[in-house]
Structure formats: C-alpha cells, structure tokens
Amino acid sequence: MKELFTLTVILYLISILAVLPLRKNYRASITVGHVFTGLASLSLLAFTVSVLPEALKGKAIEFTYDLGVAKIPFHVDGLSLILCLVLGSLGLATSIYSPKYMEFYERFGRGWLYVVLYSTFVLSMVLIVTTSNFLWFVFFWEVMTFTSYLLMVWENDEEYVRKAGWKYFVTMHVASTLPLIVALALLYAKAGSIEGLNFDNLSKLHLGPIYYLLFLVGFGSKAGVVPLHFWLPDAHPAAPSNVSALLSGAMIKVAVYGLIRTTCFILGLNETFGYIVAILGTVTLTVGTLYALKQTDAKRLLAYHSVGQMGYIWLGVGAGIALMAKGGSYAAFGAIAMAAGLYHLVNHAIFKGLLFLSAGSVLYRTHTRELNVLGGLAKLMPLTALFTFIAAMSIAGEPPFNGFMSKWMIYQGTFLSGDGLLVFCGVMALFISAATLASFVKFYTTAFGGVPTKVTENAEEVPSSMLVGKGFLAALCLLFGLIPSSIIPLLLAPGKVLTGTDLSGWISTKYWLVTIKAPGMPSGGETYFNPWLLVGVLGVLAGAMLVSYPNRPKKVVKVWTTGEPVRMEHYKLKAMHYYGPFEEYIHGLYHSGDVLSEWGSGVCSAVAGGYLTLGKTLLRWADKVGRGITSAGRWYVENGKEVYLDEAVASPFVQLAKGLAIGLEELSLNYNLLLAVAVAVLGLILLILAGW
C-alpha cells in the first residue's frame, strides 16, 4: 500500500526531472512530462483501491517519510481516499488532455516550466490530503497556492489575467494562508513541539472557538464561499482550461477536506458550527448560480457555477455536522448527510472538470469563449457536444447522471431531518437547481445549437487524445449516476468514524438501488431511488414516441422579413437575450453583489498596498543600514594595518548585511514575491509571539 503512494510521489518528481533536458523543445517537454503525471495518477488510483478495504472498515494506514533533516508523517483514511480518488481521476484526464491542448499556448514557450509547476501543484494537493501534521499541512498548502498562482497567470501578456492573478494571490494570503498561520502559531504554543502538531495529538487538546473561526475563514476563502468568493470568477477563467479544470475540480475541494479534517476530526463536532456551514452553503449556492445565469463568457459562467456548486457541498457537509453533533439517532442520519455532501464533491470534480475541458476544446478550435458569437458546434464537434451534454445534465442535477444522485441525497438529508432551518436550506437548494438547468440550457444551445456562425464555420473536432480525456470523465458521470453503490460506501466512511455508529439500518446501496431511512421513520417507509428503473421508463416512452411520430424529412422555409434585407444570423437568439426579464426582476441582488465584490477587491488592494508600503519602507532602511555597515567595513579593511580577531568576526556580518541589501533591492522588482515574504515574516513573528 505504502509502496504505491511512494511510487506516485516518485513519478511526479520524475516528471519534473525528465523535462529539464528538454527545455528547448516545447512539445516534447509537455508530452514527456504528462506521460509521467498520467502514470502518477494511475498509481494514485491504484493506491486508493488498495487502501479501500481498510477504509471501509473505519481503519487508516499510517507511515512516515524520514528525509534526514525532517520527518513527514502520513495518515490515510476514508476522507483522504475520497480526495485521492478525485485527484487521481481528474489528474489522469488532464494529463491525457493537456499535451495537445497546450499547443494553444506554444507562443509562450517554457513548456518545461509548465510541467514543473503542474506536477508540483498536483503533488502538493496529494500531500495535503494525506499528511497528518499541521505544520506540513500549512507548508504544502502554501506550495499549492503559489504554484496555482503561477499556472493561473500563464497567459501573462493579457492584462485581465495579471489582474485576476494578483487578486487571487493577495486574497489567498490574507484570507486563507494568514488565518492558517495564526492557527498554526497558536497550536504550536499549546503543543510545544513540531511532533505535537500531529493531528492525533491536536485532537486531545482543549481548543477554543477561535479555531473554528480561523478554519472557517481560511478554508472558506479558498473554497470560494460567499462573501469570500470575489476572486474566483476572475481567477478560474484566466488560467488555461486544463488548469481551470484542476482549480475548480480539485483545489477548492481540498479546502473542504481541510475544513472537515480540522473542525470535525481535530476540534470535534459542533452543532452551531454545522448550522453556520449549512447557511453559508445555502447563500453561496444561491448567489453563485444566479450570477452564473447572466454570464455570456463560457469560462466565467462555469466559474460562477463553481461557487454555486460548492454551496451544495457545504450545505451537505454542514447539515451532516449539525445532525451528527446532536447525537442519538440523528448521528447516523448526519453521517448520511455528510456523505451526500462528499458525494457532490466527487461528482462536481468530475463534471466541472469535464465542462472546463469542453470549454477549452471550444477555445482550441474557435479561439473564443464568447457565447454570443458561437453556434452550430454540435454538427462540427459531435463528440465534444455529447460529452458537454453529459456534463451539463450532470451539473443541472438531471437523472440518471451523477449530479442528480448527490443532489437527491442532499435533499433527503435536509428534508427528512425534521429541522426547520435545514429543511428551508434544502428547499432553496432544490429551487436553485432549476436555475442551474436554465443556465446550462443557455450554455449548450448557444454554443452547440443552431447553425454554424462565421466564427465556428471552420471548426472541427479536437484531437483524439483530448477526446479520450473528456470521455473518461463522461464515463465516470454515468458510472456514479447509474451505479451509486460504486462510490457511496467510501463516502460513508468518514461519518462512520466520527459517530462510531453502524449505518447498515439507515442506508442501503444494492447495486443501483439506494434507500435512506430518517429518524422516527417507520420500517418500510424509507425513501429510495433506482436510476435504472428511470432509464427503463424513459426508454419505453422514447420508443413509443418514435413509433407514434416517425421522423419525416424536414421542410426548410425562409423567414419572412417583409422585404427587409435582414441576414439570417440576426435571427439567432444570443446568450445575452436569455432570461432578461428574470435578471431585471432580481436586479437588486446583482447590484448588491457587485458592490460587495468591489468592496472586497478594494480591501484586497488596500491590504496589498499596505504590505508593499511596509516592504518598501523596510527596504529603504535596510538599504541605508546595509550601505552604512558596508562602507564602515570597507574603511576598516582599507585602513587597518593588520587583521585582528574582531575584523574576522565582524566581516561575515558585514557581508550578510550587504547581501541583505542587495536581496531586498531585487525583491522590490517582484511585488508578488515581496508580498509572500512579508506574509511569511508576519507568520514568523506571530509564531515567536505565541511561543512567548
């Protein structure tokens, strides 16, 4: 078991080393690098399968990497395996898809650097969800943030990309990394050693409510939860589409893992905290989806849906935490509700990854993301159209695709809870699901429906490797929708460990049939759903309609223009024309959201300006002190007749001050790095203060 995990890490490291000799050959470096990242993803999936039997029993495997100068402990349980499944599946799909797609960015060169960043980014996420020490968790968290930023601004000749990357970088360090560093400092003060920061040791400490707040802000901002979501709609579209698939499909899911690991397994279940998470999830799914409804940029529309779908995940997880904290019969039902949230986490990673890869395919062939000018791609790119349709129906929660199953379980976890607040949250989630469907009706019909436009008339299907990557994710959408028993047992594992209860009498997964029992529900009154039965019924109805209404040759008639010279393309219903009256009806919501977004961006700019001002001030003083010490040292060396012991002692410090001045001068040319250093210094100061 451990060997497969080690192999995964080694393969990611090999992918970095293998591209260094190929720095002058862009395509070769991209291809070779992704061969090894694909093998690493397969190894991670094999590791997940090998540990699965232990996880289903509520057990975990533990091991330690001794690096000589440091030791990294690992703890892999059911919760870790869920994220390993996501990272392995999405990593494999993007590794197959990327070599051809990255030809789109060949003008930037540096293919070897892209592979180094890509491999480091994915590997850091794997290590985050498996390490069992909070110090290493925060370290890998910062590696993930920094590499994702560099990948995000890959197309750096575009001003909007640079601005989006800057907003992401500042927001993550202020609202995500900083709270985690403060929590790390406080925990270190209590634990007294690095070994004391192991999750098992931390779970035995008596930790106050401040930690719930720090973790809520730290992980909520990375997950894009309202009101800390303002960076996400700009950041995800700015990245290359294969990177966007990882940002939306994997990185923001790692934040959910961090929330559950820290607040449930370390701090302990808290009913009030569960309600807060559920409410934030409901607000987030509402705001994110309604904002997605008005977008006409394909990737920006998908980015806002990342916000909305994260709301569903937080709703399920929050309901699970609240119900498990109640104890008794609610504990088992809460474990099912949390499993529903985790189910949607897996499903969202798959169908959102597929949607971003599909948007990348459209961009690859048409060089645009604007839905208003697209059209007719279903005839020109039929397989891409099919895979996009599967993903669109999945995110809209339409049976029998995977998104329906996880949403259905979330609805059951809230509707049957007997808790008025959770029931209300579930009703809002059900209502907003209709808005999700409306949004993807617009997305699909404007891009793939109708006749080709001037922009799309020369488009053709993407290369086969890109289709294979998308086809793999489309197959998973069908697998987890038609055979829920293939994934639900793993999703129940974290709840079983947290509650210590047997769930066999509460939920049953027999092949494709799922039944759920709620507290107080009599025997035989369980709710259930059978996706194959639905497929059979729909198949019979479709067959009857084909027999009753056979396909006849279509008669094409020109539109009557009353003699006016109007071109046919002017009759096309564009994306901007969809749902106009509805947008006008909720204009107040959109206006409020815009104001809050501008306020959040303003706060980020102010904080960044403060850091830069502080950094420049320190730079000027350090430069003056350094130059003064250097001048004094030179005078001493030039005028001294003999070398004394005090000179030998002082010389290293003189050189250090000189080097510091030069280094700070270089840093002033790189504001992003300066900001990172400033935050690290602030964290070190807090750590020292906590130690005192």
GIRA-V909854 format. One record per backbone hydrogen bond with DSSP energy under -0.5 kcal/mol. NH is the residue of the N-H (numbers start at 1). CO is the residue of the C=O. Records with the same first field share a line. If there is no record, write none. Layout:
NH=CO + CO
This chain:
5=1
6=2
7=3
8=4
9=5
10=6
11=7
12=8
13=9
14=10
15=11
16=12
17=13
18=14
19=15
20=16 + 17
21=17
22=19
23=20
25=22
26=24
29=25
30=26
31=27
32=28
33=29
34=30
35=31
36=32
37=33
38=34
39=35
40=36
41=37
42=38
43=39
44=40
45=41
46=42
47=43
48=44
49=45
50=46
51=47
52=48
53=49
54=51
55=51
56=52
57=53 + 54
58=55
59=54
61=76
63=74
65=72
66=64
67=65 + 70
69=67
72=65
73=71
74=63
75=130
76=61
77=75
81=77
82=78
83=79
84=80
85=81
86=82
87=83
88=84
89=85
90=86
91=87
92=88
93=89
94=90
95=91
96=92
97=93
98=94
99=95
101=97
102=98
103=100
104=101
105=102
106=103
108=105
109=106
114=110
115=111
116=112
117=113
118=114
119=115
120=116
121=117
122=118
123=119
124=120
125=121
126=122
127=123
128=124
129=125
130=127
131=127
132=73
134=197
137=133
138=134
139=135
140=136
141=137
142=138
143=139
144=140
145=141
146=142
147=143
148=144
149=145
150=146
151=147
152=148
153=149
154=151
156=154
158=155
162=158
163=159
164=160
165=161
166=162
167=163
168=164
169=165
170=166
171=167
172=168
173=169
174=170
175=171
176=172
177=172
178=173
180=176
181=177
182=178
183=179
184=180
185=181
186=182
187=183
188=184
189=185
190=186
191=187
192=188
197=194
198=195
199=132
202=198
203=199
204=201
205=202
207=205
211=208
212=209
213=209
214=210
215=211
216=212
217=213
218=214
219=215
220=216
221=217
222=218
223=219
224=220 + 221
225=220
228=225
232=229
233=229
234=231
235=231
236=232
238=234
239=235 + 236
240=151
243=240
244=240
245=241
246=242
247=243
248=244
249=245
250=246
251=246
252=247
253=250
254=250
255=251
256=252
257=253
258=254
259=255
260=256
261=257
262=258
263=259
264=260
265=260
266=261
267=262
274=270
275=271
276=272
277=273
278=274
279=275
280=276
281=277
282=278
283=279
284=280
285=281
286=282
287=283
288=284
289=285
290=286
291=287
292=288
293=289
294=291
295=292
298=296 + 369
301=297
302=298
303=299
304=300
305=301
306=302
307=303
308=304
309=305
310=306
311=307
312=308
313=309
314=310
315=311
316=312
317=313
318=314
319=315
320=316
321=317
322=318
323=319
324=320
325=321
326=322
327=323 + 324
330=327
331=328
332=328
333=329
334=330
335=331
336=332
337=333
338=334
339=335
340=336
341=337
342=338
343=339
344=340
345=341
346=342
347=343
348=344
349=345
350=346
351=347
352=348
353=348 + 349
354=350
355=351
356=352
357=353
358=354
359=355
360=356
361=357
362=358
363=359
364=360
365=361
366=362
367=363
371=296 + 369
373=370
374=371
375=447
376=449
377=447
378=448
379=376
380=376
381=377
385=381
386=382
387=383
388=384
389=385
390=386
391=387
392=388
393=389
394=390
395=391
396=392
397=394
398=393
401=398
402=477
404=401
405=401
406=402
407=403
408=404
409=405
410=406
411=407
412=408
413=409
414=410
415=411
416=412
417=414
418=415
420=418
423=419
424=420
425=421
426=422
427=423
428=424
429=425
430=426
431=427
432=428
433=429
434=430 + 431
435=431
436=432
437=433
438=434
439=435
440=436
441=437
442=438
443=439
444=440
445=441
446=442
447=443
448=444
449=444 + 445
453=375
457=453
459=456
461=380
466=463
467=463
468=464
469=465
470=466
471=467
472=468
473=469
474=470
475=471
476=472
477=473
478=474
479=475
480=476
481=477
482=478
483=479
485=511
486=483
487=484
488=484
490=487
491=487
492=488
493=489 + 490
496=492
497=493
498=494
499=495
500=496
503=501
506=503
507=503
508=515
510=513
511=509
512=510
513=510
514=529
515=508
516=527
517=506
521=518
525=522
527=516
529=514
531=512
534=530
535=531
536=532
537=533
538=534
539=535
540=536
541=537
542=538
543=539
544=540
545=541
546=542
547=543
548=544
549=545
556=554
557=555
561=559
564=561
566=564
567=565
570=567
571=568
572=569
574=572
577=574
578=575
580=577
583=579
584=580
585=581
586=582
587=584
589=586
590=586
591=587
592=588
593=589
594=590
595=591
596=592
597=593
598=594
599=595
600=596
601=597
602=598
603=599
604=600
605=601
606=602
607=603
608=604
609=605
610=606
611=607
612=608
613=609
614=610
615=611
616=612
617=613
618=614
619=615
620=616
621=617
622=618
623=619
624=620
625=621
626=622
627=623
628=624
629=625
630=626
631=627
632=628
633=629
634=630
635=631
636=632
637=633
638=634
639=635
640=636
644=642
648=644
649=645
650=646
651=647
652=648
653=649
654=650
655=651
656=652
657=653
658=654
659=655
660=656
661=657
662=658
663=659
664=660
665=661
666=662
667=663
668=664
669=666
670=667
674=670
675=671
676=672
677=673
678=674
679=675
680=676
681=677
682=678
683=679
684=680
685=681
686=682
687=683
688=684
689=685
690=686
691=687
692=688
